[in-house]
Amino acid sequence: MHTLSSISSPLTQTLAQTAGAKAPTPGDIVFWAVLIVIAIVGLIFLFMILQVLKLYVQALLSDAKVALLDLIMMRFRKVPPELIVINRISAKMAGRDIATNMLEAHFLAGGNVTRVVRSMIAADKAQIDLTWDRATAIDLAGRDIQEAVKTSVDPKVIDCPSVQSGRMTIDAVAKDGIQLKARARVTVRTNIARLVGGATEETIIARVGEGIISTIGSALDHKSVLENPDRISKTVLAKGLDSGTAFEILSIDIADIDVGENIGANLQTAQAEADTKRFQAQAEQRRALAIALAAEHDADAAKNRALVVLAESEVPKAIAEALRSGKLGIMDYYRMQNLQADTGMRSAIGGNPQDKH
């Protein structure tokens, strides 16, 4: 009995204390709710710190320090911190200190941060003046800034005419009428200062093609062009065709030049055929006009003959009237008949067809 009483005594005391405890107040509930929210936010913040801590240490050890808060805020701005930190470290190691806010701004504007940073590093190594503003402007304009820097260091060759045009040669005709087919190769170097707003490769190709045609067309004969193809290169290069473009023309080389058709002779032949047809048409026109005039004259002659026959039909009437009125005697009439018969006989002997009528 003593043992049971000793066990039940603490249990009874605990139940008594529980029954006597106070119910939680609204202040206690708010306190615990705020505490839980703070704990959750703290855990999220700690998780984000752990995510960017490696990047923070990497930037710090690379002497390209990035604030820990900035790394966390990049997550909220949907900017990849790895991209910003790696490119900032690359630029810093190459001697270019680019602020993280500038890198973020270019990324949010739709630019390619990696390409811009690499192009600036390459330009710096090649001692080319390329500022951040100019590089980002070129990139946002849709130009490949990295390729532009590469071409500025290592010039490239452009075929004229281009392969995309579908033409193999540039055709021109010298003053002697002989056609020449030329193909050129243009060596260009990117002019970074004129890359924004400068004309593209298509403009270079068009201007060089125009210069080749003009040079061949001004030659007195095709032989002089074949003897000195470099004449085309020098003439075209002297015109300053790279003005207003994003490139600087270093050289223009005539890769191939061939003789084509005799355009002058073909044009003369075509002109002669055209003249022949024109003269034939004019002759046919004159012949038709002559036939029409002849038909008109025949009609006039028939009309006149009809008038003569009509007039002759009045003669017997006049003679009969003269006989009745006594103005013409019977002997006079016989002499007139004899005269007409004599005239008809002479006409028949003389063979005059007009007198037969």
GUSE-51006 format. One record per residue: z, x, y of N, C-alpha, C in turn. Coordinates in steps of 0.1 Angstrom, whole numbers, plus 5000, padded with zeros to 4 digits. Layout:
BEGIN
((Z,X,Y),(Z,X,Y),(Z,X,Y))
...
end
This chain:
BEGIN
((5000,5008,4988),(5000,5000,5000),(5000,5008,5013))
((5007,5019,5012),(5008,5028,5023),(4994,5034,5026))
((4987,5037,5015),(4974,5043,5017),(4964,5034,5023))
((4964,5021,5019),(4955,5011,5025),(4958,5009,5039))
((4971,5008,5043),(4974,5006,5057),(4970,5018,5065))
((4970,5030,5060),(4966,5042,5068),(4951,5042,5070))
((4944,5036,5060),(4929,5036,5062),(4925,5025,5072))
((4931,5014,5071),(4927,5003,5079),(4931,5004,5093))
((4941,5012,5096),(4946,5013,5109),(4936,5019,5119))
((4928,5030,5116),(4918,5035,5126),(4907,5025,5127))
((4903,5019,5116),(4892,5009,5117),(4895,4998,5126))
((4908,4993,5125),(4912,4982,5134),(4912,4987,5148))
((4916,4999,5151),(4916,5004,5165),(4902,5005,5170))
((4892,5009,5162),(4878,5010,5166),(4872,4997,5169))
((4875,4987,5161),(4870,4973,5163),(4876,4968,5176))
((4889,4971,5178),(4895,4966,5190),(4889,4972,5203))
((4886,4985,5202),(4879,4992,5213),(4865,4986,5216))
((4858,4984,5205),(4844,4978,5207),(4845,4964,5213))
((4854,4957,5208),(4855,4943,5213),(4859,4943,5228))
((4866,4953,5232),(4871,4954,5246),(4861,4961,5255))
((4849,4966,5250),(4839,4974,5259),(4832,4964,5267))
((4828,4968,5279),(4821,4960,5289),(4806,4959,5286))
((4799,4949,5289),(4784,4947,5287),(4777,4955,5297))
((4764,4961,5294),(4757,4970,5304),(4752,4962,5316))
((4754,4968,5328),(4750,4961,5340),(4735,4964,5343))
((4728,4956,5352),(4714,4958,5356),(4712,4972,5362))
((4721,4978,5369),(4720,4991,5374),(4719,5002,5363))
((4726,4999,5352),(4725,5009,5341),(4712,5008,5335))
((4706,4996,5334),(4693,4994,5327),(4682,5001,5336))
((4683,4999,5349),(4673,5006,5358),(4674,5021,5357))
((4687,5026,5356),(4689,5040,5355),(4682,5046,5343))
((4685,5039,5332),(4679,5044,5319),(4664,5043,5319))
((4659,5032,5325),(4644,5031,5326),(4638,5042,5334))
((4643,5045,5345),(4638,5056,5354),(4639,5069,5347))
((4650,5071,5340),(4652,5083,5332),(4642,5085,5321))
((4638,5074,5315),(4628,5075,5304),(4615,5078,5310))
((4611,5071,5321),(4598,5074,5328),(4597,5088,5332))
((4608,5094,5338),(4608,5108,5343),(4606,5117,5331))
((4613,5113,5320),(4611,5122,5308),(4597,5122,5303))
((4590,5110,5303),(4576,5109,5298),(4567,5117,5307))
((4569,5115,5321),(4561,5122,5330),(4563,5137,5329))
((4575,5141,5326),(4578,5155,5324),(4572,5161,5312))
((4572,5153,5301),(4565,5157,5289),(4550,5159,5291))
((4544,5149,5299),(4529,5150,5301),(4526,5162,5310))
((4535,5164,5320),(4533,5175,5329),(4534,5189,5322))
((4544,5189,5313),(4546,5201,5305),(4535,5203,5295))
((4529,5192,5290),(4517,5194,5281),(4505,5199,5289))
((4503,5194,5301),(4492,5199,5309),(4495,5214,5313))
((4507,5217,5316),(4510,5231,5320),(4507,5240,5308))
((4511,5236,5296),(4508,5244,5284),(4493,5246,5282))
((4485,5235,5286),(4470,5236,5284),(4464,5246,5293))
((4469,5247,5306),(4463,5256,5315),(4470,5269,5317))
((4481,5271,5310),(4489,5283,5311),(4481,5295,5307))
((4473,5294,5297),(4465,5305,5292),(4456,5309,5303))
((4449,5299,5309),(4439,5303,5320),(4446,5309,5332))
((4458,5303,5335),(4466,5309,5346),(4469,5324,5344))
((4474,5327,5332),(4478,5341,5329),(4465,5349,5329))
((4454,5344,5323),(4442,5352,5323),(4437,5355,5337))
((4437,5345,5346),(4433,5348,5360),(4442,5357,5367))
((4455,5356,5364),(4465,5364,5371),(4463,5379,5366))
((4461,5381,5354),(4459,5395,5349),(4446,5401,5353))
((4436,5392,5356),(4423,5397,5361),(4422,5398,5376))
((4433,5397,5383),(4434,5398,5397),(4425,5388,5404))
((4424,5376,5398),(4417,5365,5403),(4426,5353,5403))
((4437,5354,5409),(4448,5344,5408),(4443,5330,5412))
((4447,5321,5403),(4445,5306,5406),(4458,5299,5405))
((4461,5292,5415),(4474,5285,5415),(4475,5275,5403))
((4487,5275,5397),(4489,5266,5386),(4487,5251,5389))
((4491,5248,5401),(4489,5234,5406),(4474,5230,5407))
((4466,5240,5412),(4452,5238,5413),(4446,5236,5399))
((4450,5243,5389),(4445,5241,5376),(4448,5228,5370))
((4460,5223,5373),(4464,5210,5369),(4456,5199,5376))
((4454,5201,5389),(4447,5191,5397),(4432,5190,5393))
((4427,5201,5388),(4413,5201,5383),(4411,5191,5372))
((4421,5189,5363),(4420,5180,5353),(4419,5166,5358))
((4426,5163,5369),(4426,5149,5375),(4412,5147,5382))
((4406,5158,5387),(4393,5157,5394),(4382,5158,5385))
((4385,5159,5372),(4374,5160,5361),(4366,5172,5363))
((4372,5183,5367),(4365,5196,5368),(4371,5204,5356))
((4362,5210,5348),(4367,5219,5337),(4373,5232,5342))
((4386,5233,5341),(4393,5246,5346),(4387,5258,5340))
((4383,5258,5327),(4378,5270,5321),(4366,5275,5328))
((4357,5265,5332),(4344,5269,5339),(4348,5276,5352))
((4357,5270,5360),(4360,5276,5373),(4367,5289,5372))
((4376,5290,5362),(4384,5303,5361),(4375,5314,5356))
((4367,5311,5346),(4358,5322,5340),(4349,5327,5351))
((4343,5318,5359),(4333,5322,5369),(4340,5329,5380))
((4352,5325,5384),(4359,5332,5394),(4363,5346,5390))
((4367,5348,5377),(4370,5361,5372),(4358,5370,5372))
((4346,5364,5368),(4334,5372,5367),(4330,5377,5381))
((4331,5368,5391),(4328,5372,5405),(4337,5382,5410))
((4350,5380,5407),(4360,5389,5412),(4358,5403,5406))
((4355,5404,5393),(4353,5417,5387),(4341,5424,5392))
((4331,5416,5397),(4319,5422,5403),(4320,5424,5418))
((4332,5422,5423),(4334,5425,5438),(4332,5413,5447))
((4330,5401,5442),(4327,5389,5450),(4339,5380,5448))
((4346,5377,5459),(4358,5368,5458),(4354,5354,5463))
((4352,5345,5453),(4348,5332,5456),(4360,5322,5454))
((4363,5315,5464),(4375,5306,5463),(4372,5295,5452))
((4383,5290,5446),(4382,5280,5436),(4377,5267,5442))
((4381,5263,5454),(4376,5251,5460),(4361,5251,5463))
((4355,5263,5465),(4341,5263,5467),(4334,5262,5453))
((4339,5267,5443),(4334,5266,5430),(4335,5251,5425))
((4346,5245,5428),(4348,5231,5425),(4338,5222,5433))
((4337,5225,5445),(4328,5216,5454),(4313,5217,5449))
((4309,5229,5445),(4295,5230,5440),(4294,5223,5426))
((4304,5223,5418),(4303,5216,5405),(4302,5201,5407))
((4311,5196,5416),(4311,5182,5419),(4298,5177,5426))
((4291,5186,5433),(4279,5183,5439),(4267,5182,5429))
((4270,5186,5417),(4259,5186,5407),(4253,5199,5405))
((4258,5210,5410),(4252,5223,5408),(4256,5230,5396))
((4249,5241,5393),(4253,5249,5381),(4260,5261,5386))
((4274,5260,5384),(4283,5271,5389),(4280,5284,5382))
((4278,5284,5369),(4276,5297,5362),(4263,5304,5366))
((4253,5296,5368),(4240,5302,5372),(4241,5308,5386))
((4248,5301,5395),(4249,5306,5409),(4257,5319,5409))
((4268,5319,5401),(4277,5331,5401),(4269,5343,5395))
((4262,5340,5384),(4255,5351,5378),(4244,5357,5387))
((4237,5348,5394),(4227,5352,5403),(4232,5360,5414))
((4244,5356,5419),(4250,5364,5430),(4254,5378,5425))
((4260,5379,5413),(4263,5392,5407),(4251,5401,5406))
((4240,5395,5401),(4228,5402,5399),(4222,5407,5412))
((4223,5398,5422),(4218,5401,5436),(4226,5412,5442))
((4239,5412,5440),(4248,5422,5445),(4245,5436,5439))
((4242,5436,5426),(4239,5448,5419),(4226,5454,5423))
((4217,5445,5427),(4203,5449,5431),(4203,5451,5447))
((4214,5450,5453),(4215,5451,5468),(4206,5442,5475))
((4206,5429,5470),(4199,5419,5477),(4209,5410,5484))
((4206,5407,5497),(4215,5399,5505),(4214,5384,5500))
((4224,5379,5493),(4224,5366,5488),(4238,5360,5491))
((4240,5351,5500),(4253,5346,5503),(4255,5333,5495))
((4268,5329,5494),(4272,5318,5486),(4265,5305,5491))
((4264,5303,5504),(4258,5291,5510),(4243,5290,5506))
((4236,5301,5507),(4222,5302,5504),(4220,5300,5489))
((4228,5306,5481),(4226,5305,5466),(4229,5290,5462))
((4239,5284,5467),(4242,5270,5463),(4231,5261,5468))
((4226,5263,5480),(4215,5255,5486),(4203,5256,5477))
((4199,5268,5473),(4188,5269,5464),(4190,5262,5451))
((4202,5263,5445),(4205,5257,5433),(4205,5242,5434))
((4210,5236,5444),(4210,5222,5446),(4196,5216,5450))
((4188,5225,5455),(4174,5221,5458),(4165,5220,5445))
((4171,5224,5434),(4164,5223,5421),(4157,5236,5417))
((4158,5246,5425),(4152,5259,5422),(4161,5266,5412))
((4155,5274,5403),(4162,5283,5394),(4166,5296,5402))
((4178,5296,5407),(4182,5308,5415),(4183,5320,5407))
((4187,5319,5394),(4188,5330,5385),(4174,5336,5383))
((4165,5328,5380),(4151,5332,5378),(4145,5339,5391))
((4149,5333,5402),(4144,5338,5415),(4149,5352,5418))
((4162,5355,5415),(4168,5368,5416),(4161,5378,5406))
((4159,5373,5394),(4153,5381,5384),(4138,5385,5389))
((4131,5376,5394),(4117,5378,5399),(4118,5387,5411))
((4128,5386,5419),(4129,5395,5431),(4131,5410,5426))
((4138,5411,5415),(4141,5425,5410),(4129,5430,5402))
((4124,5421,5393),(4113,5424,5384),(4102,5415,5387))
((4092,5419,5395),(4081,5411,5399),(4073,5405,5387))
((4068,5393,5389),(4060,5387,5378),(4046,5385,5382))
((4037,5383,5372),(4023,5382,5374),(4019,5367,5372))
((4011,5362,5381),(4006,5349,5381),(3991,5349,5379))
((3986,5341,5369),(3972,5341,5366),(3965,5331,5376))
((3953,5335,5381),(3946,5327,5390),(3931,5326,5385))
((3927,5314,5380),(3934,5301,5381),(3945,5300,5370))
((3954,5291,5372),(3965,5290,5362),(3960,5283,5349))
((3968,5286,5339),(3964,5280,5326),(3965,5265,5326))
((3975,5260,5334),(3977,5245,5334),(3965,5238,5340))
((3957,5245,5348),(3946,5238,5355),(3934,5235,5346))
((3934,5242,5334),(3923,5239,5325),(3910,5247,5327))
((3910,5255,5338),(3898,5263,5342),(3901,5277,5338))
((3891,5284,5334),(3892,5298,5330),(3888,5308,5341))
((3880,5304,5350),(3875,5313,5360),(3874,5305,5374))
((3873,5313,5384),(3870,5307,5398),(3856,5310,5401))
((3848,5300,5403),(3833,5301,5404),(3830,5300,5419))
((3821,5310,5423),(3816,5310,5437),(3802,5315,5437))
((3795,5313,5448),(3780,5316,5449),(3778,5325,5460))
((3772,5337,5458),(3769,5346,5469),(3757,5341,5477))
((3753,5348,5487),(3743,5343,5496),(3729,5344,5489))
((3727,5352,5479),(3714,5352,5472),(3713,5341,5462))
((3723,5333,5461),(3722,5321,5452),(3727,5324,5438))
((3733,5336,5435),(3737,5339,5421),(3752,5335,5420))
((3756,5328,5410),(3770,5324,5408),(3777,5335,5401))
((3790,5337,5406),(3799,5347,5400),(3812,5340,5395))
((3816,5344,5383),(3828,5338,5377),(3839,5348,5377))
((3850,5346,5385),(3860,5357,5386),(3874,5351,5381))
((3882,5360,5377),(3896,5357,5372),(3905,5368,5378))
((3915,5364,5384),(3924,5373,5391),(3939,5372,5386))
((3946,5383,5388),(3960,5383,5384),(3968,5388,5397))
((3977,5379,5401),(3985,5381,5413),(3999,5385,5410))
((4004,5397,5415),(4017,5402,5413),(4026,5398,5425))
((4036,5390,5422),(4044,5385,5433),(4059,5388,5431))
((4066,5388,5442),(4081,5390,5441),(4087,5380,5449))
((4098,5374,5444),(4105,5363,5451),(4111,5368,5464))
((4109,5361,5475),(4115,5363,5488),(4127,5354,5489))
((4139,5359,5487),(4151,5350,5487),(4153,5343,5500))
((4150,5350,5511),(4152,5344,5524),(4143,5332,5527))
((4132,5332,5520),(4122,5320,5522),(4122,5311,5510))
((4132,5312,5501),(4132,5304,5489),(4135,5289,5492))
((4143,5287,5502),(4146,5273,5506),(4135,5269,5516))
((4127,5259,5512),(4117,5254,5521),(4104,5262,5519))
((4103,5272,5511),(4091,5279,5509),(4082,5273,5499))
((4069,5275,5500),(4059,5270,5491),(4060,5276,5477))
((4056,5269,5467),(4057,5274,5453),(4045,5282,5448))
((4045,5285,5435),(4034,5293,5429),(4020,5286,5431))
((4020,5272,5430),(4008,5265,5431),(4001,5268,5444))
((4008,5270,5455),(4002,5273,5468),(3996,5287,5468))
((4003,5297,5462),(3998,5310,5460),(3985,5310,5453))
((3984,5303,5442),(3972,5302,5433),(3961,5296,5441))
((3964,5285,5449),(3953,5278,5456),(3948,5287,5467))
((3957,5294,5474),(3952,5303,5485),(3944,5315,5480))
((3949,5321,5469),(3941,5332,5463),(3927,5327,5459))
((3927,5316,5452),(3914,5310,5448),(3905,5308,5460))
((3910,5302,5470),(3902,5300,5482),(3897,5313,5488))
((3906,5323,5488),(3901,5336,5494),(3890,5343,5485))
((3891,5341,5472),(3881,5347,5463),(3868,5340,5466))
((3868,5327,5466),(3855,5319,5469),(3849,5323,5482))
((3858,5324,5493),(3853,5328,5506),(3847,5342,5506))
((3853,5351,5499),(3848,5365,5499),(3835,5366,5492))
((3834,5360,5480),(3821,5360,5473),(3810,5353,5481))
((3814,5342,5487),(3804,5334,5494),(3799,5341,5506))
((3806,5350,5512),(3802,5358,5524),(3794,5370,5520))
((3794,5374,5507),(3786,5386,5503),(3771,5383,5504))
((3763,5393,5508),(3749,5391,5509),(3742,5389,5496))
((3747,5396,5486),(3741,5394,5472),(3753,5397,5462))
((3750,5392,5450),(3761,5393,5440),(3762,5408,5435))
((3752,5416,5436),(3753,5430,5431),(3764,5438,5439))
((3765,5435,5452),(3775,5442,5460),(3789,5439,5455))
((3791,5426,5451),(3804,5422,5446),(3807,5428,5433))
((3797,5429,5424),(3799,5435,5411),(3801,5450,5412))
((3795,5456,5422),(3797,5471,5423),(3811,5474,5428))
((3817,5465,5437),(3830,5468,5442),(3839,5455,5441))
((3844,5453,5429),(3853,5441,5428),(3866,5442,5436))
((3870,5455,5439),(3882,5456,5447),(3880,5451,5461))
((3868,5449,5465),(3865,5443,5478),(3872,5430,5480))
((3871,5422,5469),(3877,5409,5469),(3892,5410,5470))
((3898,5419,5463),(3913,5421,5464),(3917,5425,5478))
((3911,5435,5484),(3915,5439,5497),(3913,5428,5507))
((3902,5421,5506),(3899,5411,5516),(3909,5399,5515))
((3912,5395,5503),(3921,5384,5501),(3936,5388,5505))
((3939,5401,5501),(3953,5406,5504),(3955,5407,5519))
((3945,5410,5526),(3946,5412,5541),(3948,5399,5548))
((3946,5388,5542),(3947,5375,5549),(3961,5370,5550))
((3971,5377,5544),(3985,5372,5545),(3987,5359,5539))
((3983,5358,5526),(3983,5345,5519),(3997,5340,5516))
((4007,5350,5516),(4021,5346,5512),(4029,5341,5524))
((4022,5338,5535),(4029,5333,5547),(4034,5319,5544))
((4047,5316,5546),(4053,5303,5544),(4056,5300,5530))
((4054,5310,5521),(4058,5307,5507),(4071,5314,5503))
((4075,5311,5491),(4088,5317,5486),(4086,5330,5479))
((4073,5336,5481),(4070,5348,5474),(4064,5358,5483))
((4064,5371,5479),(4057,5381,5486),(4047,5387,5477))
((4034,5387,5481),(4023,5392,5472),(4023,5407,5473))
((4024,5413,5461),(4024,5428,5460),(4010,5433,5458))
((4002,5426,5449),(3989,5430,5447),(3981,5419,5441))
((3968,5420,5443),(3958,5410,5437),(3948,5418,5430))
((3947,5417,5417),(3938,5424,5408),(3927,5415,5402))
((3915,5419,5403),(3904,5411,5397),(3904,5416,5382))
((3908,5407,5373),(3909,5410,5359),(3895,5409,5352))
((3886,5400,5357),(3873,5399,5351),(3864,5392,5361))
((3851,5396,5360),(3841,5390,5369),(3827,5390,5361))
((3821,5379,5360),(3809,5377,5353),(3798,5370,5361))
((3786,5372,5357),(3774,5365,5364),(3772,5352,5358))
((3771,5342,5366),(3768,5328,5361),(3754,5324,5362))
((3752,5312,5366),(3738,5307,5368),(3732,5311,5381))
((3719,5309,5382),(3712,5311,5395),(3712,5298,5402))
((3722,5296,5409),(3724,5283,5416),(3714,5281,5427))
((3710,5292,5433),(3700,5290,5444),(3686,5285,5438))
((3682,5292,5427),(3669,5287,5421),(3670,5273,5416))
((3682,5269,5410),(3683,5256,5405),(3683,5246,5417))
((3689,5250,5428),(3689,5241,5440),(3674,5239,5445))
((3667,5251,5445),(3653,5250,5450),(3645,5242,5441))
((3647,5243,5428),(3639,5235,5418),(3642,5220,5420))
((3655,5217,5421),(3659,5203,5424),(3653,5198,5437))
((3653,5207,5447),(3648,5202,5460),(3633,5200,5459))
((3626,5209,5451),(3611,5207,5450),(3608,5194,5442))
((3616,5192,5432),(3614,5179,5424),(3616,5167,5433))
((3627,5168,5441),(3630,5157,5450),(3619,5155,5461))
((3613,5166,5466),(3602,5166,5476),(3590,5160,5469))
((3587,5164,5457),(3575,5158,5449),(3576,5143,5448))
((3588,5139,5444),(3590,5124,5442),(3589,5117,5456))
((3594,5124,5466),(3593,5118,5479),(3579,5117,5484))
((3571,5127,5482),(3557,5127,5486),(3549,5117,5478))
((3552,5116,5465),(3545,5106,5456),(3548,5092,5461))
((3561,5090,5465),(3564,5077,5470),(3557,5074,5483))
((3556,5084,5492),(3549,5082,5504),(3534,5080,5502))
((3528,5087,5492),(3514,5085,5489),(3511,5071,5483))
((3520,5067,5474),(3519,5054,5469),(3521,5043,5479))
((3529,5046,5489),(3531,5036,5500),(3518,5035,5508))
((3512,5047,5511),(3500,5047,5519),(3488,5040,5511))
((3488,5043,5498),(3477,5036,5490),(3479,5021,5489))
((3491,5017,5488),(3494,5002,5488),(3490,4996,5502))
((3493,5004,5513),(3489,4999,5526),(3474,4999,5527))
((3467,5009,5522),(3452,5009,5523),(3446,4997,5515))
((3452,4994,5503),(3447,4983,5495),(3449,4970,5503))
((3461,4969,5509),(3464,4957,5517),(3454,4955,5529))
((3452,4967,5535),(3442,4966,5547),(3428,4962,5542))
((3424,4968,5531),(3411,4965,5525),(3410,4950,5522))
((3420,4945,5516),(3420,4931,5512),(3419,4922,5525))
((3427,4927,5535),(3426,4920,5548),(3412,4920,5554))
((3406,4932,5553),(3392,4933,5559),(3382,4924,5551))
((3384,4924,5538),(3375,4916,5530),(3377,4901,5534))
((3389,4898,5536),(3392,4884,5540),(3385,4881,5553))
((3386,4890,5563),(3380,4888,5576),(3365,4887,5574))
((3359,4896,5566),(3344,4896,5564),(3340,4883,5558))
((3347,4878,5548),(3344,4865,5542),(3345,4854,5552))
((3355,4855,5561),(3356,4845,5571),(3344,4846,5581))
((3341,4858,5584),(3329,4859,5594),(3316,4854,5587))
((3315,4858,5574),(3302,4853,5567),(3302,4837,5567))
((3314,4832,5565),(3314,4817,5565),(3310,4811,5579))
((3315,4819,5589),(3311,4814,5603),(3296,4816,5605))
((3290,4827,5599),(3276,4829,5601),(3268,4818,5594))
((3273,4815,5581),(3266,4804,5574),(3267,4791,5581))
((3279,4789,5587),(3281,4776,5594),(3271,4776,5607))
((3270,4787,5613),(3261,4788,5625),(3247,4786,5621))
((3243,4792,5609),(3229,4791,5604),(3226,4777,5601))
((3236,4769,5596),(3234,4755,5592),(3230,4747,5605))
((3234,4752,5616),(3231,4744,5629),(3216,4747,5633))
((3210,4758,5628),(3196,4761,5633),(3186,4750,5629))
((3186,4746,5617),(3176,4735,5614),(3178,4722,5622))
((3191,4719,5624),(3193,4708,5633),(3188,4710,5647))
((3189,4722,5652),(3184,4725,5666),(3169,4724,5666))
((3163,4730,5655),(3148,4730,5655),(3143,4715,5654))
((3150,4707,5645),(3145,4693,5644),(3147,4686,5658))
((3158,4689,5664),(3160,4682,5677),(3149,4687,5687))
((3146,4700,5687),(3135,4705,5696),(3122,4699,5693))
((3119,4697,5680),(3106,4691,5677),(3105,4676,5682))
((3116,4669,5680),(3117,4655,5684),(3115,4654,5699))
((3122,4663,5706),(3121,4662,5721),(3109,4669,5727))
((3101,4675,5719),(3089,4681,5724),(3090,4694,5730))
((3102,4700,5729),(3105,4713,5734),(3099,4724,5725))
((3096,4721,5712),(3090,4731,5703),(3079,4724,5696))
((3067,4731,5697),(3055,4726,5691),(3054,4730,5676))
((3045,4723,5669),(3044,4725,5655),(3038,4739,5652))
((3029,4744,5661),(3024,4757,5659),(3035,4768,5662))
((3043,4765,5671),(3054,4775,5674),(3064,4776,5661))
((3065,4764,5655),(3074,4764,5643),(3068,4772,5632))
((3054,4771,5630),(3048,4778,5619),(3048,4793,5622))
((3046,4797,5634),(3047,4811,5638),(3061,4817,5635))
((3071,4809,5638),(3085,4813,5635),(3087,4815,5620))
((3082,4806,5612),(3083,4807,5598),(3076,4819,5593))
((3064,4822,5598),(3057,4834,5594),(3065,4847,5598))
((3071,4847,5609),(3079,4858,5614),(3091,4861,5605))
((3097,4850,5601),(3109,4851,5592),(3104,4857,5578))
((3093,4852,5573),(3088,4857,5560),(3085,4871,5561))
((3078,4875,5572),(3074,4889,5574),(3087,4898,5574))
((3097,4893,5581),(3110,4901,5583),(3116,4902,5569))
((3116,4892,5561),(3122,4892,5548),(3115,4902,5539))
((3102,4902,5540),(3094,4911,5531),(3097,4926,5535))
((3098,4929,5548),(3101,4942,5552),(3115,4947,5548))
((3124,4937,5548),(3138,4941,5544),(3138,4944,5529))
((3130,4936,5521),(3130,4939,5507),(3124,4952,5504))
((3113,4956,5511),(3107,4969,5509),(3116,4980,5514))
((3123,4978,5525),(3132,4988,5531),(3145,4990,5523))
((3149,4980,5515),(3161,4981,5506),(3173,4980,5514))
((3174,4974,5525),(3186,4972,5533),(3193,4960,5528))
((3205,4962,5521),(3212,4950,5515),(3217,4940,5525))
((3219,4945,5537),(3224,4935,5547),(3213,4926,5551))
((3200,4930,5550),(3189,4921,5554),(3185,4911,5543))
((3190,4914,5531),(3188,4904,5520),(3195,4891,5522))
((3206,4893,5529),(3215,4881,5532),(3208,4872,5543))
end
